[in-house]
Amino acid sequence: MKKRGDRPITKVKNPEPNLNDPSWIIWAAWADRITFEEIEKKTGKTESEVIKIMRRELKLNSFKLWRKRVNEKALKHGKKFEYSRKEITNKRRQDGFID
């Protein structure tokens, strides 16, 4: 295999699908750092529509695991994430870590 340029050729385990591909929504829903708000901006699908798609496309146990994971993570919801970051920052200020 011939090397192109200075960057090494790496294989990604789960590469990002094309945005026009329906599997992109499933990929984005599983990704921790992509919020439902971002999915809605890019595809026009609301959180409830994404949940319906995931319920339809995934096996039952996979769907349950995904729902549990989403409910535990504040990152999937932009407002929850911002709120949790503010709480952490305020607590660090109170503890004297941030001036």
N, C-alpha and C positions, 0 to 999 in steps of 0.2 A: 504494500500500500504506500503510495507516494504522499509525502507530506506537502501540504500546500501552505505556504506562508510560515509565519513564526508560531502560530497557534497549533497545538497538538489536536489531532482529530479525536473527539470523544463521542461515545455513544450515550445517549440519554435513555434511561430506563423507561420513563413515561413522557415522551415528547408532547409538547402542547399541540393539540389538533388545530386545524384551520378554524377561524372564527365562524365561517359559514357552515361548518359541519355541526350537525346536531349533538355530536358527542362532546363538543366544546363545553356545553352547559354542564354536562356531567363531570367533565374534567375540572371545570372551574368551581363547581359545588364541592368537590372533594378537596380542592386546594385550600389550605388554611388562610393564606394571605389575601385571597380574593373575596371581597365582601359581596353580599347580596346587592348592595347599591351599585357596585361596579358591574355586576352581571346584568343588572337592569339597564344601566347606561349603554352597555355594548350590544345587548340582544333585545331589550325591550320586555324581557320576562320578569315579572314580579317574583317576590320570595315565594308566595303561595303557588305560582305556576312552576317554579323550579322544584318545589317539594312534590308537586303532582308528577312532574317528569321523572324525578328520582324514584318515586314510588312505582311508576309504571315500568321503568327500565331496569331497576335493580332487583335482585332476589330479596326476599323478605328479610332475611337476617342481615344482609348488606345494608338494606334501607334502615333497619333499626339501629345498626352500628353508626351509620352516617348521621341519623337524627340525634342520637345520644352525643356524638362528637360535636355536632353543630350547636346543640343546646348548652354544652359545657364551655364552648369557646366564645369569648367576647369578640374575637377578631372577625367573625362572620357577619356581625352586625356593627356597622360603622358607629352608631350612637353609643352602643354599649362599650365599644373599644375606647372611644374618646373619653367616656365617663370613667372607665377603669384606669386609664392613663392619668387622668386628673387626680383620682384618689391616691394612686401610687405616688405621684409627685407631691401632693399635699402631705402625705404621711412621711415622706423622706424629708420634707422641709421641717416638719414638727420634730423629727428625730435628730435634726441638725446636720443631715448629710448634704443638704443644698442650702446655699445662702440666699 
